[in-house]
């Protein structure tokens, strides 16, 4: 926050995003081009959807049929700014479980001049999402046009289920998720690729500020009612053998990354290689389109 306030003039969201990315790259160890010391573990890694991921965010914002956006996992406010710049008419509700991160995000967004368009709320998704539009006079009870999941990957599927059951995801809603490979969201991918409710494409990108480490982002569009009127939730095929084990491995890696000393880039690369191979073996990942999928060439064109 201090770096953004000191280096970027107010009301310039593009410059704010550029400063956040610059700060993230500068915090890496010298081995990876930063200023954090020579040991690979000496630097700090900033978890934002920057670099190639920013292009996917912009593509999803342009694909959305309207201007009601939901983000789950605000962190420092970077991705909300990216979504808002890609769709200047969007009104964005962003949830953040960490009060400190929420305060930083609100300050960053206010400095960028977009506080009137982006609402940061504090709370865990499992507590906040079921109450949206009920006793909440600030949230219109209408479907979101775009939902972006960027919290703990093992929450993606349950949170999507909540939004479906409460009517906040309907035909045409774009559902985007980050980190579905690193560290992974196997059960969520299974749901959006094999559940019959979505057209889904998975996009391979390089992780921001982590050279040589691959990640995936999923981009799904909820099918028209006519196309899924016959589909019941119960028809989702049971997860293939090994998916729950992969989900456990992803959660375990995520927990390690959140504690000191964290996970080094080399170990991340090894883990990603393992997760990638296992997901592809189970029919999940780029190029797999069991429900028709969003055509890869169309996705590349949007990017």
DODREN-363758 format. One record per residue (C-alpha): residue in three letters; x, y, z. Coordinates in Angstrom, 2 decimals. Layout:
<doza ala; <X; Y; Z>>,
...
% end
This chain:
<doza unk; <0.00; 0.00; 0.00>>,
<doza unk; <2.75; 2.43; 0.95>>,
<doza unk; <4.56; 1.75; -2.34>>,
<doza unk; <1.41; 2.50; -4.37>>,
<doza unk; <0.62; 5.67; -2.44>>,
<doza unk; <4.19; 6.95; -2.79>>,
<doza unk; <4.73; 6.18; -6.46>>,
<doza unk; <1.38; 6.50; -8.23>>,
<doza unk; <-0.80; 9.61; -8.67>>,
<doza unk; <-4.41; 9.30; -7.55>>,
<doza unk; <-7.23; 8.24; -9.89>>,
<doza unk; <-5.02; 6.25; -12.25>>,
<doza unk; <-6.05; 2.56; -11.96>>,
<doza unk; <-3.76; 1.37; -14.77>>,
<doza unk; <-0.76; 2.93; -13.05>>,
<doza unk; <-1.84; 1.41; -9.72>>,
<doza unk; <-1.95; -2.07; -11.27>>,
<doza unk; <1.43; -1.53; -12.91>>,
<doza unk; <2.88; -0.44; -9.55>>,
<doza unk; <1.51; -3.52; -7.80>>,
<doza unk; <3.09; -5.77; -10.43>>,
<doza unk; <6.37; -3.86; -10.19>>,
<doza unk; <6.36; -4.18; -6.41>>,
<doza unk; <5.69; -7.91; -6.71>>,
<doza unk; <8.56; -8.47; -9.13>>,
<doza unk; <10.91; -6.35; -7.04>>,
<doza unk; <10.17; -8.39; -3.93>>,
<doza unk; <11.50; -11.61; -5.46>>,
<doza unk; <14.94; -12.94; -4.62>>,
<doza unk; <17.79; -11.86; -6.89>>,
<doza unk; <17.86; -15.36; -8.34>>,
<doza unk; <14.51; -14.54; -9.93>>,
<doza unk; <15.23; -10.93; -10.88>>,
<doza unk; <14.12; -9.18; -7.70>>,
<doza unk; <15.85; -7.33; -4.88>>,
<doza unk; <15.21; -9.73; -2.01>>,
<doza unk; <18.63; -11.33; -1.61>>,
<doza unk; <20.54; -14.04; -3.46>>,
<doza unk; <19.08; -17.15; -1.85>>,
<doza unk; <16.01; -18.51; -3.70>>,
<doza unk; <14.05; -18.30; -0.44>>,
<doza unk; <15.13; -14.73; 0.35>>,
<doza unk; <12.39; -12.98; -1.61>>,
<doza unk; <8.66; -12.55; -1.22>>,
<doza unk; <6.03; -13.53; -3.77>>,
<doza unk; <2.93; -11.39; -4.24>>,
<doza unk; <-0.16; -13.46; -5.09>>,
<doza unk; <-1.94; -11.38; -7.71>>,
<doza unk; <-3.39; -12.35; -11.09>>,
<doza unk; <-0.84; -10.28; -12.98>>,
<doza unk; <1.08; -10.84; -16.18>>,
<doza unk; <-0.65; -13.26; -18.56>>,
<doza unk; <-3.47; -13.75; -16.08>>,
<doza unk; <-4.50; -10.09; -16.40>>,
<doza unk; <-5.38; -10.75; -20.06>>,
<doza unk; <-7.68; -13.61; -19.03>>,
<doza unk; <-9.38; -11.35; -16.47>>,
<doza unk; <-10.00; -8.74; -19.15>>,
<doza unk; <-11.34; -11.36; -21.58>>,
<doza unk; <-13.82; -12.64; -18.99>>,
<doza unk; <-14.98; -9.11; -18.15>>,
<doza unk; <-15.68; -8.46; -21.83>>,
<doza unk; <-17.44; -11.82; -22.21>>,
<doza unk; <-19.86; -11.13; -19.35>>,
<doza unk; <-23.39; -10.32; -20.57>>,
<doza unk; <-23.90; -7.49; -18.08>>,
<doza unk; <-22.30; -5.38; -15.37>>,
<doza unk; <-22.93; -7.22; -12.05>>,
<doza unk; <-19.65; -8.82; -10.94>>,
<doza unk; <-18.75; -10.87; -7.89>>,
<doza unk; <-15.19; -11.59; -6.79>>,
<doza unk; <-14.43; -14.02; -3.97>>,
<doza unk; <-10.95; -13.23; -2.67>>,
<doza unk; <-10.09; -9.53; -2.95>>,
<doza unk; <-6.55; -9.69; -1.52>>,
<doza unk; <-5.01; -6.28; -2.32>>,
<doza unk; <-7.68; -5.17; -4.83>>,
<doza unk; <-5.58; -5.77; -7.96>>,
<doza unk; <-7.95; -8.08; -9.83>>,
<doza unk; <-10.99; -5.91; -9.04>>,
<doza unk; <-9.18; -3.00; -10.67>>,
<doza unk; <-8.35; -5.13; -13.72>>,
<doza unk; <-11.98; -6.21; -14.08>>,
<doza unk; <-13.21; -2.66; -13.68>>,
<doza unk; <-10.82; -1.30; -16.31>>,
<doza unk; <-11.92; -4.00; -18.77>>,
<doza unk; <-15.61; -3.20; -18.15>>,
<doza unk; <-15.91; 0.41; -16.94>>,
<doza unk; <-19.67; 0.01; -16.33>>,
<doza unk; <-19.30; -2.95; -13.99>>,
<doza unk; <-20.31; -2.79; -10.35>>,
<doza unk; <-18.12; -5.20; -8.42>>,
<doza unk; <-18.79; -6.85; -5.07>>,
<doza unk; <-15.57; -8.35; -3.72>>,
<doza unk; <-15.34; -10.54; -0.62>>,
<doza unk; <-12.23; -10.86; 1.54>>,
<doza unk; <-11.84; -13.05; 4.63>>,
<doza unk; <-8.73; -11.26; 5.95>>,
<doza unk; <-9.67; -7.89; 7.51>>,
<doza unk; <-6.15; -6.51; 7.03>>,
<doza unk; <-6.13; -7.40; 3.34>>,
<doza unk; <-9.61; -5.88; 2.98>>,
<doza unk; <-8.44; -2.56; 4.44>>,
<doza unk; <-5.48; -2.51; 2.05>>,
<doza unk; <-7.75; -3.35; -0.90>>,
<doza unk; <-10.18; -0.58; -0.01>>,
<doza unk; <-7.33; 1.93; 0.25>>,
<doza unk; <-5.76; 0.83; -3.04>>,
<doza unk; <-9.11; 1.02; -4.84>>,
<doza unk; <-9.92; 4.42; -3.35>>,
<doza unk; <-6.52; 5.74; -4.44>>,
<doza unk; <-7.24; 4.42; -7.94>>,
<doza unk; <-10.50; 6.38; -7.95>>,
<doza unk; <-12.84; 3.38; -8.30>>,
<doza unk; <-14.31; 3.08; -4.80>>,
<doza unk; <-17.73; 4.06; -6.21>>,
<doza unk; <-17.68; 0.95; -8.42>>,
<doza unk; <-15.98; -1.66; -6.21>>,
<doza unk; <-17.38; -2.70; -2.83>>,
<doza unk; <-14.99; -4.69; -0.60>>,
<doza unk; <-16.76; -6.69; 2.10>>,
<doza unk; <-15.17; -8.62; 4.93>>,
<doza unk; <-16.19; -12.21; 5.61>>,
<doza unk; <-15.70; -15.84; 4.67>>,
<doza unk; <-17.52; -16.92; 1.54>>,
<doza unk; <-19.35; -19.73; 3.33>>,
<doza unk; <-20.82; -17.14; 5.73>>,
<doza unk; <-21.51; -14.26; 3.32>>,
<doza unk; <-22.73; -15.93; 0.12>>,
<doza unk; <-25.82; -17.66; 1.58>>,
<doza unk; <-27.02; -14.29; 2.92>>,
<doza unk; <-26.60; -12.22; -0.23>>,
<doza unk; <-29.82; -10.50; -1.20>>,
<doza unk; <-31.68; -11.62; 1.93>>,
<doza unk; <-31.26; -9.22; 4.83>>,
<doza unk; <-28.69; -7.34; 2.76>>,
<doza unk; <-30.20; -4.10; 1.49>>,
<doza unk; <-26.99; -3.28; -0.39>>,
<doza unk; <-27.12; -6.31; -2.72>>,
<doza unk; <-29.76; -6.60; -5.42>>,
<doza unk; <-31.24; -10.09; -5.61>>,
<doza unk; <-30.40; -10.75; -9.24>>,
<doza unk; <-27.92; -13.06; -10.97>>,
<doza unk; <-24.32; -11.98; -11.31>>,
<doza unk; <-23.01; -11.60; -14.83>>,
<doza unk; <-19.49; -12.61; -13.81>>,
<doza unk; <-18.16; -14.55; -10.82>>,
<doza unk; <-14.42; -14.72; -10.17>>,
<doza unk; <-13.13; -17.27; -7.66>>,
<doza unk; <-9.70; -16.46; -6.26>>,
<doza unk; <-9.91; -17.80; -2.71>>,
<doza unk; <-8.98; -21.24; -1.40>>,
<doza unk; <-9.51; -23.65; -4.30>>,
<doza unk; <-11.24; -26.27; -2.18>>,
<doza unk; <-14.05; -23.72; -1.61>>,
<doza unk; <-14.74; -23.14; -5.30>>,
<doza unk; <-17.20; -26.00; -5.81>>,
<doza unk; <-19.15; -25.40; -2.59>>,
<doza unk; <-19.35; -21.64; -3.22>>,
<doza unk; <-20.53; -22.23; -6.79>>,
<doza unk; <-23.21; -24.58; -5.48>>,
<doza unk; <-24.40; -21.87; -3.05>>,
<doza unk; <-24.61; -19.29; -5.83>>,
<doza unk; <-26.53; -21.71; -8.07>>,
<doza unk; <-28.98; -22.64; -5.31>>,
<doza unk; <-29.67; -18.99; -4.42>>,
<doza unk; <-30.15; -17.86; -8.02>>,
<doza unk; <-27.02; -15.72; -8.28>>,
<doza unk; <-25.65; -17.87; -11.11>>,
<doza unk; <-27.99; -18.37; -14.04>>,
<doza unk; <-27.89; -18.78; -17.81>>,
<doza unk; <-25.15; -16.62; -19.32>>,
<doza unk; <-23.21; -16.04; -16.10>>,
<doza unk; <-19.47; -16.22; -16.68>>,
<doza unk; <-17.65; -18.16; -13.94>>,
<doza unk; <-13.89; -17.71; -13.85>>,
<doza unk; <-11.44; -19.33; -11.44>>,
<doza unk; <-7.74; -18.81; -10.83>>,
<doza unk; <-5.17; -21.34; -9.58>>,
<doza unk; <-7.04; -24.41; -10.80>>,
<doza unk; <-3.65; -26.05; -11.48>>,
<doza unk; <-1.39; -24.35; -8.90>>,
<doza unk; <-2.07; -25.60; -6.32>>,
<doza unk; <-5.24; -26.90; -7.96>>,
<doza unk; <-9.03; -27.19; -7.71>>,
<doza unk; <-9.73; -30.73; -9.03>>,
<doza unk; <-13.31; -31.13; -7.75>>,
<doza unk; <-14.30; -27.70; -9.09>>,
<doza unk; <-12.87; -28.53; -12.52>>,
<doza unk; <-14.77; -31.82; -12.46>>,
<doza unk; <-18.00; -29.95; -11.70>>,
<doza unk; <-17.73; -27.28; -14.41>>,
<doza unk; <-16.41; -29.65; -17.08>>,
<doza unk; <-18.61; -32.70; -16.47>>,
<doza unk; <-21.68; -31.37; -14.62>>,
<doza unk; <-23.56; -30.37; -17.78>>,
<doza unk; <-24.36; -26.83; -16.65>>,
<doza unk; <-21.41; -25.04; -18.21>>,
<doza unk; <-19.35; -24.60; -21.33>>,
<doza unk; <-15.82; -24.55; -19.99>>,
<doza unk; <-12.39; -23.75; -21.34>>,
<doza unk; <-9.18; -24.04; -19.35>>,
<doza unk; <-6.41; -21.60; -20.25>>,
<doza unk; <-2.75; -22.36; -19.52>>,
<doza unk; <-0.70; -19.33; -18.44>>,
<doza unk; <2.61; -18.64; -16.77>>,
<doza unk; <2.21; -17.84; -13.09>>,
<doza unk; <2.76; -14.16; -12.37>>,
<doza unk; <6.35; -13.41; -11.30>>,
<doza unk; <7.19; -17.12; -11.19>>,
<doza unk; <9.14; -17.79; -14.40>>,
<doza unk; <8.72; -21.25; -15.85>>,
<doza unk; <5.86; -22.25; -13.52>>,
<doza unk; <2.55; -23.00; -15.25>>,
<doza unk; <-0.91; -22.34; -13.88>>,
<doza unk; <-4.41; -22.69; -15.31>>,
<doza unk; <-7.43; -20.42; -15.21>>,
<doza unk; <-10.88; -21.80; -16.02>>,
<doza unk; <-13.48; -19.83; -17.94>>,
<doza unk; <-17.04; -21.19; -17.87>>,
<doza unk; <-20.35; -19.91; -19.21>>,
<doza unk; <-23.58; -21.14; -17.60>>,
<doza unk; <-25.74; -22.76; -20.28>>,
<doza unk; <-29.18; -21.43; -21.26>>,
<doza unk; <-32.09; -22.87; -19.28>>,
<doza unk; <-33.33; -24.67; -22.38>>,
<doza unk; <-30.03; -26.52; -22.63>>,
<doza unk; <-29.95; -27.66; -19.03>>,
<doza unk; <-33.62; -27.89; -18.06>>,
<doza unk; <-33.33; -31.69; -17.97>>,
<doza unk; <-30.15; -31.71; -15.91>>,
<doza unk; <-30.43; -32.41; -12.20>>,
<doza unk; <-27.65; -31.79; -9.73>>,
<doza unk; <-27.72; -35.50; -8.94>>,
<doza unk; <-26.64; -36.32; -12.49>>,
<doza unk; <-23.13; -34.99; -11.89>>,
<doza unk; <-21.04; -38.16; -12.21>>,
<doza unk; <-19.13; -39.10; -9.06>>,
<doza unk; <-15.54; -37.86; -9.04>>,
<doza unk; <-13.12; -40.21; -10.71>>,
<doza unk; <-10.83; -42.24; -8.51>>,
<doza unk; <-7.96; -40.04; -7.40>>,
<doza unk; <-9.68; -36.63; -7.59>>,
<doza unk; <-10.26; -36.36; -3.85>>,
<doza unk; <-6.66; -37.33; -3.22>>,
<doza unk; <-5.53; -34.55; -5.58>>,
<doza unk; <-7.82; -32.11; -3.76>>,
<doza unk; <-6.15; -33.09; -0.48>>,
<doza unk; <-2.70; -32.65; -2.00>>,
<doza unk; <-3.65; -29.19; -3.31>>,
<doza unk; <-4.94; -28.10; 0.11>>,
<doza unk; <-1.82; -29.43; 1.81>>,
<doza unk; <0.43; -27.50; -0.58>>,
<doza unk; <-1.67; -24.38; -0.16>>,
<doza unk; <-1.35; -24.59; 3.62>>,
<doza unk; <2.44; -24.95; 3.36>>,
<doza unk; <2.66; -21.92; 1.07>>,
<doza unk; <0.81; -19.79; 3.62>>,
<doza unk; <3.29; -20.58; 6.41>>,
<doza unk; <6.94; -19.64; 6.82>>,
<doza unk; <9.24; -20.45; 5.07>>,
<doza unk; <6.71; -21.12; 2.31>>,
<doza unk; <7.33; -23.09; -0.88>>,
<doza unk; <10.20; -22.36; -3.25>>,
<doza unk; <9.78; -21.90; -6.99>>,
<doza unk; <11.56; -25.15; -7.82>>,
<doza unk; <9.29; -27.13; -5.52>>,
<doza unk; <6.26; -25.37; -6.98>>,
<doza unk; <7.40; -26.37; -10.48>>,
<doza unk; <7.74; -30.00; -9.39>>,
<doza unk; <4.31; -30.02; -7.74>>,
<doza unk; <2.68; -28.35; -10.75>>,
<doza unk; <4.19; -30.99; -13.04>>,
<doza unk; <2.66; -33.71; -10.89>>,
<doza unk; <-0.75; -32.01; -10.64>>,
<doza unk; <-0.82; -31.27; -14.37>>,
<doza unk; <-0.08; -34.86; -15.32>>,
<doza unk; <-2.72; -36.25; -12.95>>,
<doza unk; <-5.44; -33.80; -14.03>>,
<doza unk; <-4.80; -34.44; -17.71>>,
<doza unk; <-4.91; -38.18; -17.05>>,
<doza unk; <-8.38; -37.66; -15.56>>,
<doza unk; <-9.59; -35.62; -18.53>>,
<doza unk; <-9.29; -32.19; -16.90>>,
<doza unk; <-7.30; -29.29; -18.34>>,
<doza unk; <-6.61; -27.32; -21.53>>,
<doza unk; <-7.98; -29.02; -24.61>>,
<doza unk; <-10.43; -31.25; -22.71>>,
<doza unk; <-13.98; -30.23; -23.57>>,
<doza unk; <-16.44; -32.96; -22.50>>,
<doza unk; <-19.43; -30.61; -22.76>>,
<doza unk; <-18.55; -28.93; -26.01>>,
<doza unk; <-16.26; -26.44; -24.31>>,
<doza unk; <-15.56; -22.90; -25.35>>,
<doza unk; <-13.57; -23.26; -28.53>>,
<doza unk; <-9.88; -22.79; -27.89>>,
<doza unk; <-9.46; -20.58; -30.93>>,
<doza unk; <-12.30; -18.33; -29.78>>,
<doza unk; <-10.74; -18.03; -26.35>>,
<doza unk; <-7.35; -17.18; -27.86>>,
<doza unk; <-9.05; -14.53; -29.99>>,
<doza unk; <-10.64; -12.93; -26.92>>,
<doza unk; <-7.29; -12.87; -25.15>>,
% end
